[in-house]
């Protein structure tokens, strides 16, 4: 009997090892190894072609941090950062409404979450035709007699990033909505019942029950929104190609690597972006830990 138990324990450990080694190997091969290589490239002047790049130390990092051409594109992320709060506000509003008894609640949940299921490239093309001259948006404005409000939505520097940020809001609101809805529905229903007995209205429930109960989730979504605003890529790349002042840091990084053949410099840009995201994540961890 003891031998059987030892055999079963050995088989269990072997199965655990076999099921673990595959994902760990894939993670090391496709995530950590490329990260190490990217850091190595960031210390060289490699152009992506020559087999023997020259070691330049921290020159690439110095160039990125001191040359406005590379680092100033982060100002484009400000539009997406502001859009994050509209996105969270809309998601929280609908999550609160649909957490109570509403007719066709599942239908509205599906409508709100559906954009998040679409591919980013598809969304880029949808809104490309939505914004183009004589497109859907211009047609709607004309129908309501607002011809004077028609603009070059993607061509005017004063509004093109706002248009792109709105597209991002439309795409990601569903994700935040689902997270908020799950958090709100996890609140004990007895708390709502007690509040109703005390004469609380819907606004009181939202202000004194819902918000305090899900404040960690709200903060988490804000952090995710900040990280996302720093790494925007697909929507501006598909819709404008990063032209006319819509270049983001990720688009600039890709152009540096594959258009200008400065792979070493682009690698440094990638490492810097990774560092910023890590700092934001650490701040989030510390803030949540302090609240506990």
C-alpha positions in Angstrom: 0.0 0.0 0.0 2.8 2.4 0.8 4.5 1.7 -2.6 1.2 2.5 -4.3 0.9 5.8 -2.5 4.4 6.7 -3.4 3.8 5.8 -7.0 0.6 7.9 -7.0 2.5 10.9 -5.5 5.3 10.5 -8.1 2.7 10.4 -10.9 1.0 13.4 -9.6 4.2 15.4 -9.4 5.1 14.3 -12.9 1.8 15.4 -14.3 2.1 18.8 -12.5 5.6 19.2 -13.9 4.5 18.2 -17.5 1.5 20.5 -17.4 3.6 23.4 -16.1 6.7 23.1 -18.2 4.8 23.7 -21.5 3.3 27.1 -20.6 6.4 28.2 -18.7 8.6 27.3 -21.7 6.3 29.2 -24.1 6.3 32.2 -21.7 10.1 32.2 -21.5 10.5 31.7 -25.3 7.9 34.3 -26.5 7.9 36.8 -23.7 11.0 37.0 -21.6 13.6 36.0 -24.2 12.4 38.7 -26.6 12.4 41.2 -23.8 16.0 40.4 -22.9 17.0 40.6 -26.6 15.2 43.9 -26.9 17.1 45.3 -24.0 20.4 44.1 -25.6 19.4 45.8 -28.9 18.6 49.0 -27.1 22.2 49.3 -26.1 23.3 49.2 -29.7 22.9 51.1 -33.0 21.5 48.0 -34.8 19.5 48.8 -37.9 17.7 45.4 -38.0 19.9 44.2 -40.9 23.6 44.2 -40.1 24.8 41.1 -38.1 27.3 43.0 -36.0 25.8 46.2 -34.4 27.9 48.6 -32.5 27.6 49.0 -28.7 26.4 52.6 -27.8 25.5 52.2 -24.2 22.7 54.5 -23.0 22.9 56.8 -26.0 19.6 55.6 -27.4 17.8 56.3 -24.1 19.4 59.7 -23.9 18.1 60.4 -27.4 14.6 59.4 -26.7 14.4 61.3 -23.4 16.0 64.5 -24.8 14.8 64.7 -28.4 11.2 66.1 -28.6 10.7 64.2 -31.8 10.5 60.9 -29.9 9.2 61.7 -26.4 6.8 64.6 -27.1 4.4 62.3 -28.9 3.2 61.3 -25.5 1.1 64.5 -25.6 -1.2 62.6 -28.0 -1.9 60.1 -25.2 -3.5 63.0 -23.2 -6.6 62.9 -25.4 -7.0 59.2 -24.7 -6.3 59.8 -21.0 -9.2 62.4 -20.8 -11.4 60.0 -22.9 -10.8 57.3 -20.3 -12.8 59.3 -17.7 -15.7 59.7 -20.1 -15.5 56.0 -20.9 -15.5 55.1 -17.2 -18.4 57.5 -16.5 -20.6 56.1 -19.3 -19.8 52.5 -18.3 -20.5 53.2 -14.6 -23.8 54.9 -15.5 -25.1 52.1 -17.6 -23.8 49.4 -15.2 -25.7 51.1 -12.3 -28.9 51.4 -14.3 -28.8 47.8 -15.6 -27.9 46.4 -12.2 -31.5 47.2 -11.2 -34.7 45.9 -12.8 -34.9 47.2 -16.3 -36.9 45.9 -19.3 -34.8 44.0 -21.9 -31.7 44.3 -19.6 -29.9 41.4 -21.3 -30.5 43.1 -24.7 -28.9 46.4 -23.6 -26.0 44.5 -22.0 -25.3 42.9 -25.3 -25.5 46.2 -27.2 -23.0 47.8 -24.8 -20.6 44.9 -24.7 -20.7 44.1 -28.5 -18.1 46.8 -29.6 -15.5 45.2 -27.4 -15.8 41.9 -29.2 -14.9 43.5 -32.6 -11.4 43.5 -33.9 -9.5 46.8 -33.6 -8.8 46.8 -37.3 -12.5 46.4 -38.2 -13.4 49.2 -35.8 -10.8 51.4 -37.4 -12.3 50.9 -40.9 -15.8 51.4 -39.6 -15.1 54.7 -38.1 -12.9 55.7 -41.0 -15.9 55.7 -43.2 -18.0 57.1 -40.4 -15.8 60.3 -40.3 -14.9 60.7 -43.9 -16.3 63.6 -45.9 -19.9 62.8 -46.9 -19.9 59.8 -44.6 -22.3 58.7 -41.9 -21.6 61.5 -39.4 -21.9 64.2 -42.0 -25.1 62.7 -43.3 -26.6 62.7 -39.8 -25.6 66.3 -39.2 -27.1 67.3 -42.5 -30.3 65.5 -41.7 -30.7 67.5 -38.5 -29.8 70.8 -40.3 -26.3 71.1 -38.7 -24.3 71.5 -41.9 -22.3 74.3 -40.3 -20.9 71.8 -37.8 -19.4 69.5 -40.4 -15.6 69.5 -40.2 -12.6 67.5 -41.4 -13.0 65.1 -38.5 -9.7 63.3 -39.2 -7.9 66.1 -41.1 -8.3 69.0 -38.7 -5.5 69.0 -36.1 -7.8 70.7 -33.6 -10.3 67.9 -33.6 -8.7 64.7 -35.2 -7.4 63.3 -31.9 -10.7 64.0 -30.2 -12.4 62.0 -33.0 -10.0 59.1 -32.5 -10.4 59.2 -28.8 -14.2 59.0 -29.2 -13.6 55.8 -31.3 -11.6 54.4 -28.4 -14.4 55.2 -26.0 -16.9 53.5 -28.2 -14.7 50.4 -28.3 -13.7 49.9 -24.7 -16.8 51.2 -22.8 -18.3 47.7 -23.0 -15.3 46.1 -21.2 -15.5 48.6 -18.3 -19.3 48.3 -18.2 -19.0 44.5 -17.7 -16.4 44.9 -14.9 -18.5 47.5 -13.1 -21.7 45.4 -13.6 -20.1 42.4 -12.0 -18.8 44.4 -9.1 -22.1 46.1 -8.5 -24.0 42.8 -8.6 -21.7 41.4 -6.0 -23.0 43.8 -3.4 -25.3 42.2 -0.9 -28.9 42.9 -1.9 -29.9 43.2 1.7 -28.0 46.4 1.9 -30.2 47.9 -0.9 -33.3 46.6 1.0 -32.2 48.3 4.2 -31.5 51.5 2.4 -35.0 51.5 0.8 -36.5 51.0 4.3 -34.6 54.1 5.4 -36.1 56.0 2.5 -33.0 56.1 0.2 -33.6 56.9 -3.4 -31.6 55.6 -6.4 -29.1 58.4 -6.2 -28.5 57.7 -2.5 -27.9 54.0 -3.3 -25.4 55.0 -5.9 -23.6 57.6 -3.8 -23.5 55.8 -0.4 -23.6 52.1 -1.4 -22.4 51.4 -4.9 -19.5 53.8 -5.2 -17.9 52.9 -1.8 -18.4 49.2 -2.5 -16.7 49.2 -5.8 -14.1 52.0 -5.4 -11.2 49.6 -5.8 -12.6 48.4 -9.1 -13.1 52.0 -10.2 -9.5 52.8 -9.3 -8.3 49.7 -11.0 -10.1 50.7 -14.2 -8.5 54.1 -14.0 -5.1 52.6 -13.8 -5.9 50.3 -16.8 -7.1 53.3 -18.7 -3.9 55.2 -18.0 -1.8 52.2 -19.2 -4.0 51.9 -22.3 -3.8 55.6 -23.2 0.0 55.3 -23.2 0.0 52.3 -25.6 -2.7 53.2 -28.1 -1.9 51.8 -31.5 -4.4 50.1 -33.7 -7.1 52.8 -34.0 -4.9 55.8 -35.0 -2.7 53.6 -37.1 -5.6 52.3 -39.2 -7.5 55.5 -39.4 -4.8 58.1 -40.0 -1.5 56.2 -40.1 -0.3 58.5 -37.3 -0.3 61.5 -39.7 -1.4 65.1 -39.0 -0.4 65.1 -35.3 -2.1 61.8 -34.4 1.2 59.8 -33.9 1.3 57.9 -30.6 4.4 56.6 -28.9 3.8 53.0 -30.1 3.3 54.2 -33.7 6.5 56.3 -33.4 8.3 53.3 -32.1 7.2 51.0 -35.0 8.1 53.7 -37.6 11.5 54.2 -36.0 12.2 50.4 -36.2 10.8 49.5 -39.6 10.6 52.7 -41.6 13.8 54.4 -40.5 15.7 51.1 -39.7 16.7 52.3 -36.2 15.9 49.1 -34.4 18.3 49.8 -31.5 16.6 53.2 -30.9 13.1 51.7 -31.2 14.1 49.0 -28.7 15.0 51.7 -26.2 11.6 53.3 -26.8 9.9 50.0 -26.1 11.9 49.5 -22.9 11.0 53.1 -21.8 7.3 52.4 -22.4 7.5 49.2 -20.5 9.1 51.0 -17.6 6.4 53.6 -17.5 3.7 50.9 -17.5 5.5 49.1 -14.7 5.6 52.3 -12.6 1.9 52.9 -13.1 1.2 49.3 -12.1 3.3 49.6 -9.0 1.6 52.8 -8.0 -1.8 51.0 -8.4 -0.6 48.1 -6.3 0.7 50.4 -3.5 -2.5 52.5 -3.6 -4.7 49.5 -3.2 -2.5 48.0 -0.5 -2.7 51.3 1.5 -6.5 51.3 1.3 -6.6 47.8 2.7 
